[in-house]
Amino acid sequence: MTALLRRTTIALALALRAGSAAAQAIPFTTAATPWDSEQLGNHRAVVRVGADVRFARAELPWRRPDRHPELKAVLVVSERDGTPIRNVRRGNITQEKGVIDFEPAAGAGRYF
């Protein structure tokens, strides 16, 4: 990544602040609209991009029971129009967390 890219840390519905993770529970909710699990997978995180930026980073705490989560697909979809985001870079993906960088092409708003 170049220094010219404007980076932002985005507030996640699942986000936990560093140092307080042990004291907090991850909020789980039910979606208001059906989720196409056949095409988009069984799980989703709600990622909120608060400003119109060129680049966003999501750090998602999770508990994955599979042995090689780094080999699984990671999709990012805009809530605004359901369009898959093409410019996605997978960072460190482990059983405990996933780091995903993406270009929020639809601007500020929610991404899944």
Secondary structure as UniProt FT lines:
FT   TURN            3..4
FT   STRAND          11..12
FT   TURN            13..14
FT   TURN            18..19
FT   HELIX           21..23
FT   HELIX           37..40
FT   STRAND          47..49
FT   STRAND          56..61
FT   HELIX           69..71
FT   STRAND          77..78
FT   TURN            79..81
FT   STRAND          88..93
FT   STRAND          97..102
FT   TURN            105..106
FT   STRAND          109..111
//
